[in-house]
Amino acid sequence: WVNAVEDLLVDPPCDVALVRPDTTPIRSVLVPVRGGPSAQLALRLAATVCKETGAELCVLHIFNPRISPESQQREESGFLKLTSMVDVPVRRITLLSASVREAIIREAAQHQMVVLGATLSLMHRPMVLGAPITRLLRRLPGSVMVVKTAGPVTALKDPDRPFRLESRAAAAERVDRWFAENTFHSKEFADLRRLVDLKQRQGVTISLGLPTLNEQDTIGKVIRTFKNALMDRVPLLDEIVVIDSGSTDRTAAIAERGGVRVVQHSEILPRYGAFQGKGEALWKSLYTLNGDLICWVDTDISNIHPKFVYGLLGPLLSDPEIQYVKGFYRRPLKFGTDFQAQGGGRVTELAARPMLNLFFPELSGLVQPLSGEYAGRRRVLESVPFFTGYGVELGLLLAISEAYGLRAIAQVDLGMRVHRNQTLFDLSKMAFAIMQVGLKHLGDRHRIHLLEEINKTMKLIHYEDERYWIEQKEIEDQERPPMNSVPEYFLARHRAPTE
């Protein structure tokens, strides 16, 4: 029945409204309008409430102070057209604010009911409430209604219609602006005392998770580097935990001797079984890690440095709007006897970035979308699904972007990264899985079951003993649900302190 409900919400046969009632008499109804697909429905229902109660209808539009006067004029024109569609008197409210959520909360204090429309990104997902709306809902007083319109979402054809979809030029400008504002260098956060001060003032805890699978050659140095610099010298990290995936070498023993906790991902939440793959280890690590901020770093890095952690944590501690941080770096590849510094990896440049530019251009400014070093706020990471294998990095990026927006994501230059290179066959399998994840999100966005109709068997062509032969391999990442939907996790995170 869960799947049936999700299917109904993805493509509902009728308009959907969720109501949180309140006993306060309604004298004023506030409708924040940004031109999303449910804006007209929100206005229509709010007008109906006003007719029944005699309340005043107030429509709020929030301008970003950084947009050009021309863009502001276009938005104002669309706002006026939209509010003229209802048949009750309307009081129009316009505000300038870079934070839409905070502006809505401040204005909502003057009203007894708020009606919100689902955003465009939520129209393509099996939910009415996304994480940003859920957090907003908790802070709004009085009665609240959230609506999601039925029917497919299509581009607006009439150029004079309000809030038309972004043009290519506008989209490119948005990516350029994001790249300039949300790209950092680890050197900016090298003052560890300042980071510790920010951490203590915010009252947050920080966990570092290290996923491992047969990393005996590097894990000892990785642990020593992070523990000495970020726990012993300064208390930036509260815990370091190795999440091992059944290593058959001495990885686990070396990690334990390094003085950190080691857990096998197969032993975490055992009733849900265990898949192979890094994504599975990261998903389960959310249950065992305790921090408010969570950082994950690959453990095959031979030139490990504390910047691989503090560089990722810096933006999270410095800017409350940033929710998720990706690392990027130069990767030296060996050509003969020479090393040459490259940008992204082969799968990144040949599969991931072309796919993002084609179908998810808002993310085209990510230098290395598949990097294995990233950090985020727990409340964000626990709210999105995880793919269990190669697709975990791209899946997290797409899910967080859809739920929280591009502004919530940042990237940090971590300098040079030297690690073990994979074989071409392994990279081919990785690209195969990553493309499936991209198609899954593309299908969800457009309400098309793309993933169910494609082949998931990879034919790997080998050449040995002067002959070619084909190996067939099933490659498909499983998708784990958001961790905050797992009952054991919910109970563990909300257990009373005395228990």
C-alpha positions in Angstrom: 0.0 0.0 0.0 3.0 2.3 0.5 3.8 2.2 -3.2 0.2 2.8 -4.1 0.1 6.0 -2.0 3.4 7.1 -3.5 2.0 6.5 -7.0 -1.0 8.6 -6.2 1.1 11.5 -4.9 3.4 11.3 -7.9 0.5 11.6 -10.3 -2.6 12.4 -8.2 -6.0 11.9 -9.8 -7.2 15.1 -8.0 -5.7 18.1 -6.2 -4.2 17.3 -2.8 -4.4 19.4 0.3 -2.8 18.7 3.7 -4.2 20.8 6.5 -2.8 21.4 10.0 -5.8 23.0 11.8 -5.7 25.5 14.7 -8.4 26.8 17.0 -7.5 30.4 16.5 -10.2 32.4 14.6 -9.1 33.2 11.1 -9.1 36.9 10.4 -6.3 36.9 7.8 -5.0 34.3 5.3 -1.5 34.6 3.9 -0.5 33.0 0.6 3.2 33.2 -0.3 3.4 33.1 -4.1 6.5 32.4 -6.2 4.8 31.2 -9.4 5.0 27.4 -8.8 2.6 25.0 -10.4 0.4 24.9 -7.3 0.2 28.7 -7.0 -3.2 29.0 -8.6 -4.6 26.2 -6.5 -3.3 27.8 -3.3 -4.9 31.1 -4.2 -8.2 29.5 -5.1 -8.4 27.5 -1.8 -7.3 30.6 0.2 -10.0 32.7 -1.5 -12.6 30.0 -0.6 -11.6 30.1 3.1 -11.8 33.9 3.0 -15.3 33.8 1.6 -16.5 31.4 4.3 -14.8 33.2 7.2 -14.8 36.8 6.1 -11.1 36.9 6.5 -8.7 39.1 4.5 -6.7 37.5 1.7 -3.1 38.6 1.8 -0.7 37.5 -1.0 3.0 37.7 -0.4 5.7 37.9 -3.0 9.3 37.9 -2.0 12.0 39.4 -4.3 15.6 38.4 -4.1 17.5 41.7 -3.6 20.3 40.4 -5.9 18.1 40.1 -9.1 18.3 42.8 -11.8 15.6 45.5 -12.0 14.4 44.0 -15.3 13.9 40.6 -13.6 12.1 42.2 -10.7 9.8 44.1 -13.1 9.0 40.8 -14.9 8.2 39.1 -11.6 6.1 42.0 -10.4 4.0 41.8 -13.6 3.5 38.1 -13.2 2.6 38.5 -9.6 -0.1 41.1 -10.4 -1.6 38.9 -13.1 -1.7 35.9 -10.8 -3.4 37.7 -8.0 -6.0 39.1 -10.4 -7.3 35.6 -11.0 -9.2 35.3 -7.7 -12.7 36.9 -7.1 -12.1 38.3 -3.6 -10.3 41.5 -2.6 -6.5 40.9 -2.3 -4.0 42.8 -0.2 -0.6 42.5 -2.0 2.5 42.3 0.1 6.0 42.6 -1.4 9.2 42.0 0.5 12.9 42.0 -0.3 14.8 39.1 1.3 17.5 36.7 0.4 15.9 34.0 2.6 12.4 33.2 1.5 11.8 30.9 4.4 12.7 33.5 7.1 10.6 36.2 5.3 7.6 33.9 5.3 8.0 33.1 9.0 8.2 36.8 9.9 5.2 37.8 7.9 3.2 34.7 9.0 3.2 36.0 12.6 0.6 38.6 11.5 -1.8 36.1 10.1 -3.9 33.2 11.4 -3.6 30.9 8.4 -0.9 30.2 5.8 -1.6 28.4 2.5 1.5 27.0 0.7 1.8 25.5 -2.8 4.2 22.6 -3.6 7.3 23.8 -5.4 8.2 22.8 -8.9 10.8 20.2 -7.8 8.2 18.5 -5.5 5.8 18.1 -8.4 8.1 15.4 -9.7 8.5 13.5 -6.4 6.2 11.1 -4.5 5.6 13.6 -1.7 3.6 16.7 -1.0 6.0 17.9 1.7 9.7 18.3 1.0 12.2 18.7 3.7 12.3 22.6 3.4 8.5 22.9 3.6 8.5 20.4 6.5 10.9 22.6 8.5 9.0 25.7 7.6 5.7 24.1 8.7 7.1 23.5 12.2 7.8 27.2 12.6 4.5 28.6 11.3 1.8 29.7 13.7 -1.9 29.0 13.3 -3.6 26.9 10.7 -1.5 25.8 7.7 -2.5 24.3 4.4 -0.1 22.7 1.8 -1.5 22.0 -1.6 -0.3 20.0 -4.6 -2.1 20.3 -7.9 -3.0 17.3 -10.1 -2.0 17.0 -13.7 1.3 17.1 -15.5 3.7 20.0 -15.1 4.5 21.6 -18.5 6.4 24.7 -19.6 4.4 27.9 -20.0 4.1 28.6 -23.7 2.9 32.2 -23.6 6.0 34.5 -23.1 3.7 36.9 -21.2 2.6 34.3 -18.7 4.0 34.8 -15.2 7.0 33.1 -13.8 7.9 31.2 -17.0 10.6 28.5 -16.8 14.2 29.7 -16.8 15.8 30.5 -20.1 19.1 29.0 -21.1 20.8 32.4 -20.6 19.2 32.8 -17.1 20.2 29.2 -16.1 23.8 29.8 -17.2 23.9 33.0 -15.3 22.6 31.2 -12.2 25.2 28.5 -12.5 28.0 31.2 -13.0 26.7 33.1 -9.9 26.6 29.9 -7.8 30.1 28.9 -9.0 31.5 32.3 -7.9 29.6 32.4 -4.5 29.7 28.8 -3.4 33.2 27.6 -4.5 35.8 27.8 -1.8 39.4 26.7 -1.2 40.5 24.7 1.8 43.0 27.4 2.6 40.2 29.7 3.6 39.4 27.3 6.5 43.0 26.5 7.7 42.5 28.5 10.9 41.4 25.5 13.0 40.9 27.5 16.2 38.4 29.7 14.4 36.5 26.6 13.2 36.4 25.2 16.7 35.1 28.5 18.0 32.3 28.5 15.4 31.5 24.9 16.3 31.3 25.6 20.0 29.2 28.8 19.5 26.7 26.9 17.4 26.6 24.0 19.8 27.1 21.3 17.2 28.9 18.0 17.2 30.9 16.6 14.3 31.5 13.0 13.2 33.9 11.7 10.6 33.0 8.4 8.9 35.7 6.5 7.1 34.4 3.8 4.7 36.9 1.0 4.1 37.3 -2.2 2.0 40.8 -3.7 2.0 42.6 -0.4 2.7 45.4 -1.8 4.9 48.1 0.2 3.1 46.6 3.6 3.8 44.1 3.4 6.7 46.7 3.7 9.4 48.1 7.0 8.1 44.6 8.3 7.4 43.5 7.8 11.0 46.7 9.2 12.5 46.5 12.3 10.3 42.9 13.2 11.2 43.1 12.1 14.8 46.3 14.0 15.6 45.3 17.2 13.9 41.6 17.4 14.4 41.0 15.6 17.7 44.2 15.7 19.8 45.5 19.1 18.9 42.1 20.9 18.5 38.7 19.5 19.4 37.2 19.9 15.9 36.0 16.3 15.5 34.0 14.6 18.2 34.4 11.1 16.8 36.1 9.1 14.1 34.4 5.9 13.1 35.6 3.4 10.5 32.7 1.7 8.6 34.2 -1.5 7.2 32.6 -3.5 4.5 34.0 -6.9 5.3 37.7 -6.3 4.5 39.7 -9.6 4.1 43.0 -7.9 4.9 44.3 -6.2 8.0 42.2 -3.0 7.6 40.0 -3.5 10.6 42.8 -4.5 12.9 45.0 -1.5 11.9 42.0 0.8 12.4 41.3 -0.5 15.9 45.0 -0.1 16.9 44.6 3.5 15.7 42.2 4.1 18.6 39.0 4.6 16.7 35.7 2.7 16.7 35.4 0.1 13.9 32.0 -1.2 12.9 31.0 -3.6 10.1 28.2 -2.2 8.0 26.6 -5.6 7.8 26.0 -5.5 11.6 24.2 -2.2 11.6 20.4 -2.4 11.4 20.7 -6.2 10.6 16.9 -6.6 10.2 17.2 -4.7 6.9 19.8 -7.0 5.5 23.0 -5.7 3.9 23.9 -4.9 0.3 27.5 -4.7 -1.0 28.7 -1.2 -1.8 30.0 2.0 -0.4 26.6 3.7 -0.5 25.2 1.0 1.8 28.0 1.6 4.3 27.3 5.4 4.2 23.6 4.9 4.6 24.0 2.6 7.6 26.7 4.9 9.1 24.0 7.5 9.7 22.6 5.2 12.4 25.9 4.7 14.2 27.5 8.2 13.8 26.4 10.8 16.4 27.3 14.2 15.0 25.1 17.0 13.9 27.5 17.5 11.0 28.8 14.4 9.2 31.8 14.2 7.0 32.8 11.2 4.9 36.3 10.7 3.3 37.6 7.9 1.1 40.4 5.9 2.7 42.6 5.0 -0.3 44.2 8.5 -0.4 48.0 8.3 -0.1 48.7 12.0 0.3 46.2 12.4 3.1 46.0 15.8 4.9 43.7 17.4 7.5 42.4 19.8 4.8 40.4 16.9 3.4 38.2 17.2 6.5 38.4 20.8 7.7 38.0 22.1 4.1 34.6 20.4 3.9 33.5 21.5 7.3 34.5 25.1 6.9 31.5 26.2 4.7 29.0 24.3 6.9 30.3 26.1 10.0 30.6 29.5 8.3 27.3 29.7 6.4 24.0 28.4 7.8 22.4 28.4 4.3 24.9 25.7 3.1 23.7 22.2 3.8 26.0 20.0 1.7 29.6 20.3 0.6 31.5 18.4 -2.1 35.3 18.3 -2.4 37.2 18.6 -5.6 40.8 18.3 -6.5 43.4 17.6 -9.1 44.1 13.9 -9.7 47.6 13.1 -11.1 47.5 10.3 -13.6 50.6 8.4 -14.7 51.5 8.6 -18.4 54.6 6.6 -18.9 57.0 7.8 -16.3 55.3 11.2 -15.9 52.5 12.4 -13.7 50.0 14.9 -15.2 47.4 16.7 -13.0 43.9 16.2 -14.4 40.5 17.6 -13.5 37.8 15.1 -12.8 38.2 11.3 -13.1 37.5 9.4 -16.3 34.0 8.5 -15.3 33.3 12.1 -14.2 34.4 13.6 -17.5 33.0 11.0 -19.8 29.7 10.1 -18.1 28.7 12.2 -15.1 29.4 15.7 -16.2 27.9 15.2 -19.7 24.8 13.8 -18.1 24.5 16.7 -15.7 25.0 19.3 -18.5 22.3 17.6 -20.6 19.6 16.9 -18.1 20.5 18.7 -14.8 22.3 21.8 -16.0 21.8 23.6 -12.7 24.5 21.2 -11.4 26.9 21.8 -14.3 29.2 23.9 -12.2 30.2 21.0 -10.0 33.9 20.3 -10.7 33.8 16.7 -9.4 30.2 15.5 -8.8 31.5 12.0 -8.0 34.2 12.9 -5.5 34.4 10.7 -2.5 34.9 13.5 0.0 31.8 15.3 1.2 30.0 16.6 4.3 26.5 17.7 5.3 24.1 18.5 8.0 22.5 15.4 9.5 19.0 16.8 9.1 19.6 16.9 5.3 21.5 13.6 4.9 18.8 11.7 6.9 16.0 13.1 4.7 17.2 11.8 1.3 17.5 8.3 -0.1 20.9 6.6 -0.7 21.9 4.4 -3.6 23.9 1.4 -2.3 26.8 1.3 -4.8 28.6 3.4 -7.3 25.6 5.7 -7.7 25.7 7.1 -4.1 27.5 10.3 -4.9 25.4 11.3 -7.9 22.2 10.2 -6.1 22.9 12.3 -3.1 23.8 15.3 -5.2 20.6 15.1 -7.3 18.4 14.4 -4.2 19.8 17.3 -2.2 19.6 19.7 -5.1 15.9 18.8 -5.7 14.9 19.0 -2.1 17.0 22.0 -0.9 18.0 23.9 -4.0 21.4 24.8 -5.6 22.2 27.4 -3.0 22.4 24.7 -0.3 25.3 23.1 -2.1 28.9 24.2 -2.0 32.2 22.8 -3.3 35.8 23.1 -1.9 39.1 22.9 -3.7 41.2 20.3 -1.7 44.3 20.7 -3.8 46.0 17.5 -5.1 44.7 14.0 -4.4 46.7 10.8 -5.0 44.9 7.5 -4.8 44.7 4.1 -6.3 43.4 4.1 -9.9 40.8 1.6 -10.9 40.9 -0.6 -14.0 39.0 0.4 -17.1 36.5 -2.5 -16.6 35.7 -1.3 -13.1 35.2 2.2 -14.4 32.9 0.9 -17.1 30.7 -0.8 -14.5 30.8 2.4 -12.4 29.6 4.5 -15.4 26.8 2.0 -16.1 25.5 2.3 -12.5 25.8 6.1 -12.4 23.9 6.5 -15.7 21.1 4.4 -14.2 20.9 6.8 -11.2 20.7 9.8 -13.5 17.9 8.2 -15.5 16.1 7.3 -12.3 16.0 10.9 -11.2 15.2 12.1 -14.7 12.2 9.7 -14.8 11.0 10.9 -11.4 11.2 14.5 -12.5 9.1 13.9 -15.6 6.9 11.1 -14.2 8.2 8.5 -16.6 9.3 5.0 -15.5 12.6 5.1 -17.4 14.5 2.8 -15.1 11.9 0.0 -15.4 12.3 -0.2 -19.1 16.1 -0.2 -19.6 18.5 -3.1 -19.6 20.6 -3.5 -16.4 22.9 -6.3 -17.7 26.4 -5.0 -18.6 28.2 -7.0 -21.4 31.9 -6.7 -20.6 34.0 -7.7 -23.6 37.3 -9.4 -22.8 40.3 -10.3 -24.9 42.5 -13.2 -23.8 44.5 -15.9 -25.6 43.9 -14.2 -28.9 40.1 -14.4 -28.6 37.3 -12.2 -27.5 34.6 -13.3 -25.1 31.7 -11.7 -23.3 31.0 -11.6 -19.6 27.5 -10.6 -18.5 27.2 -8.8 -15.2 24.0 -7.5 -13.5 24.7 -4.0 -12.2 22.0 -2.2 -10.4 22.2 0.0 -7.3 19.5 -0.5 -4.7 17.9 2.6 -3.3 17.7 2.8 0.5 14.9 5.1 1.9 15.7 8.3 3.8 17.1 7.2 7.1 14.6 9.3 9.1 11.9 7.0 7.8 13.5 4.0 9.5 11.7 3.3 12.9 14.9 2.2 14.8 16.7 5.4 13.7 13.8 7.6 14.6 13.5 6.1 18.1 17.3 6.2 18.7 17.5 9.9 17.7 14.5 11.0 19.7 15.1 8.8 22.8 14.7 10.8 26.1 18.0 11.7 27.7 17.2 9.7 30.8 16.7 6.4 28.9 
